[in-house]
Amino acid sequence: MVTVVRAKRRSPVLTPSGLACLSVLPTINLTAGCLHDCVYCYIRGYRNYPGESRIVLYEDTLARLRDELRRAPSKPRAVYFSPSSDLFQPAQEVLELSHAILEFLFGRGIGVAFLTKGEIPDQTLELLIDHADLVQAQIGLITLDEGISAIFEPRAASPRTRLWQLHSLIAGGIAAAARLDPILPTVTDDPEALDRHFGALAQVGVKRAAGGVLFLRPAIQYWLTKRVPGEMLAPLLEDYREGEAAVMRGAEFPIQNLSLERRREIFGRLQTAAEAHGIRLDVCACKNADVARGSCNIAGTWPVRARARQPLLVG
């Protein structure tokens, strides 16, 4: 059972992100919390986290966004959804608001970048494809194993559904990439599993993917111990005993990373599997400044000035 609490926004809709990979675009969250209930999600440690299977829906987001754009000296080239939630959560009121906001933005020639692990409704998928030149998407897919996904992402779309969505987006002309984040040490980092994973991505047309390894904070470790079976949890957490504290660029609190040696090993496996199937792999430097350089392109790549389809409208 899920709980949706409706509320008015107390802060602007369009907000900047401190994370380097997201700093290029204003960001939007439609909710506090996320109904996918991913066990590893960093929002579980946020002060405004409303709890499992519970969200706060900012019901006035569209009206506030319309007003903000009306008053802005210039419109953004694109916006990013969603640094702390998901456009496509399993609640009808969220999906309806998501569709309405996408329709509004496209009508004003504003591009959209998003990352989702949810199921995109058919009507919204058609809307995205109809505006393919204004869309850049990432689909989160950490495993092809339905059992592992059910444990770590209990309310997200199935891996099969997410693969189909990647195929549909790419076939529809949308710049869509896969995101293997987080890789779960001892759970999803097996070389054979990674080879099957990238093979499946290549079959649906994926040419680019981003990867990251699970990091820990106290709240994440707490929920892992509550939701992950002991025989799977013990070796996973054991890997972090020799880990190291790190600072994620733009984040407020430190994280616990795997050791540099283990991360290099895992990223090496990812790179090998990606290259074997003709896929370019990006590693986010925000969480791995000692391993990677540059961006994971979570916000897409946009021209300095996006071409508007029509003038910015009032009302």
DRENDO-1510 file (C-alpha; in Angstrom, 1 decimal, always signed):
<recs>
REC; n; res; u; v; w
REC; 1; MET; +0.0; +0.0; +0.0 .
REC; 2; VAL; +1.3; +3.4; -0.9 .
REC; 3; THR; +0.4; +6.8; +0.7 .
REC; 4; VAL; +0.4; +10.0; -1.3 .
REC; 5; VAL; +0.2; +13.2; +0.7 .
REC; 6; ARG; -0.7; +16.4; -1.2 .
REC; 7; ALA; +1.1; +19.6; -0.3 .
REC; 8; LYS; +2.0; +23.1; -1.6 .
REC; 9; ARG; +5.6; +23.9; -2.5 .
REC; 10; ARG; +7.6; +26.0; -0.1 .
REC; 11; SER; +10.5; +26.6; -2.5 .
REC; 12; PRO; +10.9; +27.3; -6.2 .
REC; 13; VAL; +10.2; +24.6; -8.7 .
REC; 14; LEU; +13.4; +25.2; -10.7 .
REC; 15; THR; +16.4; +24.6; -8.4 .
REC; 16; PRO; +20.1; +24.3; -9.1 .
REC; 17; SER; +22.0; +21.2; -8.1 .
REC; 18; GLY; +25.4; +21.2; -6.4 .
REC; 19; LEU; +26.4; +18.0; -8.1 .
REC; 20; ALA; +28.8; +18.7; -11.0 .
REC; 21; CYS; +27.0; +16.4; -13.4 .
REC; 22; LEU; +23.7; +18.1; -12.8 .
REC; 23; SER; +25.0; +21.7; -12.5 .
REC; 24; VAL; +24.4; +22.4; -16.2 .
REC; 25; LEU; +20.5; +22.4; -15.9 .
REC; 26; PRO; +17.9; +23.5; -13.4 .
REC; 27; THR; +16.3; +20.5; -11.7 .
REC; 28; ILE; +12.7; +19.7; -10.7 .
REC; 29; ASN; +11.3; +17.2; -8.1 .
REC; 30; LEU; +7.6; +16.5; -8.2 .
REC; 31; THR; +7.7; +14.7; -4.9 .
REC; 32; ALA; +9.5; +14.4; -1.6 .
REC; 33; GLY; +10.4; +10.7; -1.3 .
REC; 34; CYS; +9.9; +8.1; -4.1 .
REC; 35; LEU; +7.6; +5.1; -4.3 .
REC; 36; HIS; +10.1; +2.8; -5.9 .
REC; 37; ASP; +11.5; +2.2; -2.4 .
REC; 38; CYS; +15.0; +1.3; -3.8 .
REC; 39; VAL; +16.9; +0.0; -0.7 .
REC; 40; TYR; +20.1; +1.6; -1.8 .
REC; 41; CYS; +18.7; +5.1; -2.5 .
REC; 42; TYR; +20.5; +8.0; -0.9 .
REC; 43; ILE; +17.2; +9.9; -0.3 .
REC; 44; ARG; +16.6; +7.6; +2.7 .
REC; 45; GLY; +19.1; +9.7; +4.6 .
REC; 46; TYR; +17.4; +13.0; +3.7 .
REC; 47; ARG; +15.8; +15.0; +6.5 .
REC; 48; ASN; +12.6; +15.3; +4.5 .
REC; 49; TYR; +12.4; +11.6; +3.6 .
REC; 50; PRO; +8.7; +10.7; +4.3 .
REC; 51; GLY; +9.3; +7.0; +4.8 .
REC; 52; GLU; +8.8; +3.8; +2.7 .
REC; 53; SER; +5.9; +3.7; +0.3 .
REC; 54; ARG; +5.0; +7.3; +1.1 .
REC; 55; ILE; +5.5; +10.5; -0.8 .
REC; 56; VAL; +4.6; +14.1; -0.6 .
REC; 57; LEU; +3.3; +15.3; -3.9 .
REC; 58; TYR; +3.7; +19.0; -4.7 .
REC; 59; GLU; +0.4; +19.4; -6.4 .
REC; 60; ASP; +0.9; +23.1; -7.4 .
REC; 61; THR; +4.1; +22.4; -9.3 .
REC; 62; LEU; +2.7; +23.1; -12.8 .
REC; 63; ALA; +1.1; +26.4; -11.7 .
REC; 64; ARG; +4.3; +27.5; -9.9 .
REC; 65; LEU; +6.4; +26.5; -12.9 .
REC; 66; ARG; +4.2; +28.5; -15.3 .
REC; 67; ASP; +4.6; +31.5; -13.0 .
REC; 68; GLU; +8.4; +31.1; -12.7 .
REC; 69; LEU; +8.9; +30.9; -16.4 .
REC; 70; ARG; +6.6; +33.9; -17.0 .
REC; 71; ARG; +8.8; +36.0; -14.7 .
REC; 72; ALA; +12.1; +34.7; -15.8 .
REC; 73; PRO; +14.3; +36.9; -18.0 .
REC; 74; SER; +15.0; +33.9; -20.3 .
REC; 75; LYS; +13.8; +30.3; -20.4 .
REC; 76; PRO; +16.1; +27.4; -19.7 .
REC; 77; ARG; +17.4; +25.3; -22.6 .
REC; 78; ALA; +16.3; +22.2; -20.7 .
REC; 79; VAL; +15.4; +20.9; -17.2 .
REC; 80; TYR; +16.3; +17.7; -15.4 .
REC; 81; PHE; +14.0; +15.3; -13.6 .
REC; 82; SER; +14.5; +14.4; -10.8 .
REC; 83; PRO; +17.5; +14.5; -8.5 .
REC; 84; SER; +15.6; +13.1; -5.5 .
REC; 85; SER; +12.6; +11.4; -7.0 .
REC; 86; ASP; +11.3; +9.9; -10.3 .
REC; 87; LEU; +8.9; +11.2; -12.9 .
REC; 88; PHE; +7.3; +7.7; -13.3 .
REC; 89; GLN; +6.4; +6.5; -9.9 .
REC; 90; PRO; +3.6; +3.9; -9.5 .
REC; 91; ALA; +0.8; +6.4; -8.5 .
REC; 92; GLN; -1.7; +7.7; -10.9 .
REC; 93; GLU; -1.6; +11.3; -9.5 .
REC; 94; VAL; +2.2; +11.4; -10.0 .
REC; 95; LEU; +2.0; +10.1; -13.6 .
REC; 96; GLU; -0.8; +12.6; -14.5 .
REC; 97; LEU; +1.2; +15.5; -13.1 .
REC; 98; SER; +4.4; +14.3; -14.9 .
REC; 99; HIS; +2.5; +14.1; -18.2 .
REC; 100; ALA; +1.0; +17.6; -17.8 .
REC; 101; ILE; +4.4; +19.2; -17.0 .
REC; 102; LEU; +6.1; +17.5; -19.9 .
REC; 103; GLU; +3.4; +18.7; -22.2 .
REC; 104; PHE; +3.7; +22.2; -20.8 .
REC; 105; LEU; +7.5; +22.3; -21.3 .
REC; 106; PHE; +7.5; +20.8; -24.8 .
REC; 107; GLY; +4.9; +23.4; -25.8 .
REC; 108; ARG; +7.4; +26.1; -24.9 .
REC; 109; GLY; +10.3; +24.5; -26.6 .
REC; 110; ILE; +12.1; +23.5; -23.4 .
REC; 111; GLY; +14.0; +20.3; -23.4 .
REC; 112; VAL; +13.8; +17.5; -20.8 .
REC; 113; ALA; +16.4; +15.2; -19.4 .
REC; 114; PHE; +15.4; +12.4; -17.0 .
REC; 115; LEU; +16.5; +9.3; -15.3 .
REC; 116; THR; +13.9; +6.7; -14.4 .
REC; 117; LYS; +13.5; +3.2; -13.0 .
REC; 118; GLY; +9.7; +3.4; -13.4 .
REC; 119; GLU; +7.2; +2.3; -16.0 .
REC; 120; ILE; +6.4; +5.1; -18.5 .
REC; 121; PRO; +2.7; +5.1; -19.4 .
REC; 122; ASP; +2.0; +4.6; -23.1 .
REC; 123; GLN; +0.5; +8.0; -23.6 .
REC; 124; THR; +3.5; +9.7; -22.1 .
REC; 125; LEU; +5.9; +7.5; -24.1 .
REC; 126; GLU; +4.1; +8.7; -27.2 .
REC; 127; LEU; +4.5; +12.3; -26.0 .
REC; 128; LEU; +8.2; +11.9; -25.5 .
REC; 129; ILE; +8.7; +10.3; -28.9 .
REC; 130; ASP; +6.6; +13.1; -30.6 .
REC; 131; HIS; +9.2; +15.6; -29.1 .
REC; 132; ALA; +12.3; +13.4; -29.5 .
REC; 133; ASP; +14.5; +16.3; -30.3 .
REC; 134; LEU; +13.7; +17.8; -26.9 .
REC; 135; VAL; +14.3; +14.7; -24.9 .
REC; 136; GLN; +17.5; +13.0; -23.5 .
REC; 137; ALA; +16.8; +10.0; -21.2 .
REC; 138; GLN; +18.6; +7.5; -19.0 .
REC; 139; ILE; +16.9; +4.3; -17.9 .
REC; 140; GLY; +18.3; +2.9; -14.6 .
REC; 141; LEU; +19.0; -0.8; -14.9 .
REC; 142; ILE; +21.3; -2.4; -12.3 .
REC; 143; THR; +20.5; -6.0; -13.1 .
REC; 144; LEU; +18.6; -8.3; -15.5 .
REC; 145; ASP; +17.8; -10.7; -12.5 .
REC; 146; GLU; +14.2; -10.3; -11.6 .
REC; 147; GLY; +14.8; -11.7; -8.1 .
REC; 148; ILE; +17.6; -9.3; -7.3 .
REC; 149; SER; +15.6; -6.4; -8.6 .
REC; 150; ALA; +12.6; -7.4; -6.4 .
REC; 151; ILE; +14.8; -7.2; -3.3 .
REC; 152; PHE; +16.6; -4.0; -4.0 .
REC; 153; GLU; +14.0; -2.1; -6.1 .
REC; 154; PRO; +10.7; -3.5; -4.9 .
REC; 155; ARG; +8.3; -1.0; -6.6 .
REC; 156; ALA; +10.4; -0.1; -9.7 .
REC; 157; ALA; +9.5; -1.4; -13.2 .
REC; 158; SER; +10.8; -4.9; -14.0 .
REC; 159; PRO; +14.1; -5.2; -15.8 .
REC; 160; ARG; +12.3; -6.6; -18.8 .
REC; 161; THR; +10.0; -3.5; -18.9 .
REC; 162; ARG; +13.0; -1.2; -18.6 .
REC; 163; LEU; +14.8; -2.9; -21.5 .
REC; 164; TRP; +11.6; -2.6; -23.6 .
REC; 165; GLN; +11.4; +1.1; -22.7 .
REC; 166; LEU; +15.0; +1.6; -23.8 .
REC; 167; HIS; +14.2; +0.0; -27.1 .
REC; 168; SER; +11.1; +2.1; -27.6 .
REC; 169; LEU; +12.8; +5.4; -26.8 .
REC; 170; ILE; +15.8; +4.7; -29.1 .
REC; 171; ALA; +13.5; +3.4; -31.9 .
REC; 172; GLY; +11.5; +6.6; -31.5 .
REC; 173; GLY; +14.6; +8.8; -32.1 .
REC; 174; ILE; +15.3; +9.7; -28.5 .
REC; 175; ALA; +18.9; +10.0; -27.2 .
REC; 176; ALA; +18.6; +7.3; -24.5 .
REC; 177; ALA; +21.3; +5.6; -22.4 .
REC; 178; ALA; +21.4; +3.0; -19.8 .
REC; 179; ARG; +22.5; +3.6; -16.2 .
REC; 180; LEU; +24.0; +0.8; -14.2 .
REC; 181; ASP; +24.1; +2.6; -10.9 .
REC; 182; PRO; +24.7; +1.3; -8.3 .
REC; 183; ILE; +26.6; -1.8; -9.1 .
REC; 184; LEU; +26.3; -4.0; -6.0 .
REC; 185; PRO; +29.6; -5.6; -5.1 .
REC; 186; THR; +29.4; -9.4; -4.9 .
REC; 187; VAL; +25.7; -9.2; -6.1 .
REC; 188; THR; +25.7; -7.7; -9.6 .
REC; 189; ASP; +29.4; -7.4; -10.5 .
REC; 190; ASP; +30.0; -10.9; -11.8 .
REC; 191; PRO; +31.8; -10.8; -15.2 .
REC; 192; GLU; +29.4; -13.2; -16.9 .
REC; 193; ALA; +26.4; -11.3; -15.6 .
REC; 194; LEU; +27.8; -8.0; -16.8 .
REC; 195; ASP; +28.5; -9.5; -20.2 .
REC; 196; ARG; +24.9; -10.7; -20.4 .
REC; 197; HIS; +23.7; -7.2; -19.2 .
REC; 198; PHE; +25.6; -5.3; -21.9 .
REC; 199; GLY; +24.6; -7.9; -24.5 .
REC; 200; ALA; +21.0; -7.2; -23.7 .
REC; 201; LEU; +21.5; -3.5; -23.8 .
REC; 202; ALA; +23.2; -3.8; -27.2 .
REC; 203; GLN; +20.3; -5.8; -28.6 .
REC; 204; VAL; +17.8; -3.0; -27.9 .
REC; 205; GLY; +20.1; -0.4; -29.5 .
REC; 206; VAL; +21.9; +1.1; -26.5 .
REC; 207; LYS; +25.2; +2.8; -27.5 .
REC; 208; ARG; +26.0; +4.6; -24.3 .
REC; 209; ALA; +25.9; +3.7; -20.6 .
REC; 210; ALA; +26.9; +5.1; -17.3 .
REC; 211; GLY; +28.1; +3.2; -14.3 .
REC; 212; GLY; +28.6; +3.7; -10.6 .
REC; 213; VAL; +29.3; +1.5; -7.6 .
REC; 214; LEU; +27.1; +1.5; -4.4 .
REC; 215; PHE; +28.3; +3.9; -1.7 .
REC; 216; LEU; +27.1; +3.8; +1.9 .
REC; 217; ARG; +25.8; +6.2; +4.4 .
REC; 218; PRO; +24.4; +5.2; +7.8 .
REC; 219; ALA; +20.8; +5.4; +6.6 .
REC; 220; ILE; +21.6; +3.3; +3.5 .
REC; 221; GLN; +23.4; +0.7; +5.5 .
REC; 222; TYR; +20.4; +0.6; +8.0 .
REC; 223; TRP; +17.9; -0.1; +5.3 .
REC; 224; LEU; +20.1; -2.7; +3.6 .
REC; 225; THR; +20.2; -4.6; +6.9 .
REC; 226; LYS; +16.4; -4.5; +7.1 .
REC; 227; ARG; +15.6; -5.5; +3.6 .
REC; 228; VAL; +18.4; -7.7; +2.1 .
REC; 229; PRO; +18.6; -11.4; +3.0 .
REC; 230; GLY; +21.6; -12.2; +5.3 .
REC; 231; GLU; +23.3; -14.5; +2.9 .
REC; 232; MET; +23.4; -11.8; +0.3 .
REC; 233; LEU; +24.0; -8.9; +2.7 .
REC; 234; ALA; +27.0; -10.3; +4.6 .
REC; 235; PRO; +29.5; -10.5; +1.6 .
REC; 236; LEU; +28.2; -7.2; +0.3 .
REC; 237; LEU; +28.9; -5.3; +3.5 .
REC; 238; GLU; +32.2; -7.1; +4.0 .
REC; 239; ASP; +33.5; -5.4; +0.9 .
REC; 240; TYR; +33.1; -2.1; +2.6 .
REC; 241; ARG; +35.2; -3.0; +5.7 .
REC; 242; GLU; +38.3; -2.0; +3.8 .
REC; 243; GLY; +36.5; +1.0; +2.2 .
REC; 244; GLU; +37.4; +4.6; +2.5 .
REC; 245; ALA; +35.6; +7.8; +3.3 .
REC; 246; ALA; +35.1; +10.2; +0.4 .
REC; 247; VAL; +33.4; +13.4; -0.5 .
REC; 248; MET; +31.0; +13.4; -3.3 .
REC; 249; ARG; +31.4; +16.7; -5.3 .
REC; 250; GLY; +28.6; +19.0; -4.4 .
REC; 251; ALA; +27.1; +16.8; -1.7 .
REC; 252; GLU; +26.6; +17.9; +1.9 .
REC; 253; PHE; +27.7; +14.7; +3.7 .
REC; 254; PRO; +30.6; +12.3; +3.1 .
REC; 255; ILE; +30.1; +8.8; +1.7 .
REC; 256; GLN; +31.7; +5.4; +2.3 .
REC; 257; ASN; +33.2; +4.1; -0.9 .
REC; 258; LEU; +34.7; +0.8; -1.7 .
REC; 259; SER; +38.5; +0.9; -1.7 .
REC; 260; LEU; +40.1; +2.4; -4.8 .
REC; 261; GLU; +41.5; -1.0; -5.8 .
REC; 262; ARG; +38.0; -2.7; -5.7 .
REC; 263; ARG; +36.4; +0.1; -7.6 .
REC; 264; ARG; +39.0; +0.0; -10.3 .
REC; 265; GLU; +38.5; -3.8; -10.5 .
REC; 266; ILE; +34.7; -3.4; -10.9 .
REC; 267; PHE; +35.0; -0.5; -13.4 .
REC; 268; GLY; +37.5; -2.6; -15.4 .
REC; 269; ARG; +34.9; -5.4; -15.6 .
REC; 270; LEU; +32.3; -2.9; -16.7 .
REC; 271; GLN; +34.6; -1.4; -19.3 .
REC; 272; THR; +35.5; -4.8; -20.7 .
REC; 273; ALA; +31.8; -5.9; -21.0 .
REC; 274; ALA; +30.8; -2.6; -22.5 .
REC; 275; GLU; +33.5; -2.6; -25.1 .
REC; 276; ALA; +32.7; -6.2; -26.1 .
REC; 277; HIS; +29.2; -5.0; -27.1 .
REC; 278; GLY; +30.2; -1.7; -28.7 .
REC; 279; ILE; +28.9; +0.5; -25.9 .
REC; 280; ARG; +30.6; +3.6; -24.6 .
REC; 281; LEU; +30.9; +3.6; -20.8 .
REC; 282; ASP; +30.9; +6.8; -18.7 .
REC; 283; VAL; +31.9; +6.8; -15.0 .
REC; 284; CYS; +30.6; +9.6; -12.8 .
REC; 285; ALA; +33.6; +11.6; -11.3 .
REC; 286; CYS; +31.3; +13.1; -8.7 .
REC; 287; LYS; +31.5; +9.9; -6.7 .
REC; 288; ASN; +34.8; +8.7; -8.1 .
REC; 289; ALA; +37.2; +11.7; -8.5 .
REC; 290; ASP; +40.1; +9.3; -7.9 .
REC; 291; VAL; +39.1; +7.1; -10.8 .
REC; 292; ALA; +37.2; +9.1; -13.4 .
REC; 293; ARG; +37.3; +12.4; -15.1 .
REC; 294; GLY; +34.4; +14.3; -16.7 .
REC; 295; SER; +30.7; +13.7; -16.6 .
REC; 296; CYS; +28.4; +10.7; -16.7 .
REC; 297; ASN; +26.0; +12.8; -18.8 .
REC; 298; ILE; +23.1; +12.2; -16.5 .
REC; 299; ALA; +21.7; +15.5; -17.6 .
REC; 300; GLY; +22.4; +14.9; -21.3 .
REC; 301; THR; +24.4; +17.1; -23.6 .
REC; 302; TRP; +22.6; +20.2; -24.8 .
REC; 303; PRO; +23.7; +23.1; -27.1 .
REC; 304; VAL; +24.4; +26.4; -25.5 .
REC; 305; ARG; +21.1; +27.7; -26.6 .
REC; 306; ALA; +18.3; +25.2; -27.3 .
REC; 307; ARG; +16.2; +26.0; -30.4 .
REC; 308; ALA; +12.7; +27.0; -29.3 .
REC; 309; ARG; +9.8; +25.6; -31.2 .
REC; 310; GLN; +7.7; +28.6; -30.4 .
REC; 311; PRO; +8.0; +31.8; -28.3 .
REC; 312; LEU; +7.6; +31.5; -24.6 .
REC; 313; LEU; +3.9; +32.0; -23.9 .
REC; 314; VAL; +2.3; +33.8; -21.1 .
REC; 315; GLY; -0.5; +31.9; -19.2 .
</recs>
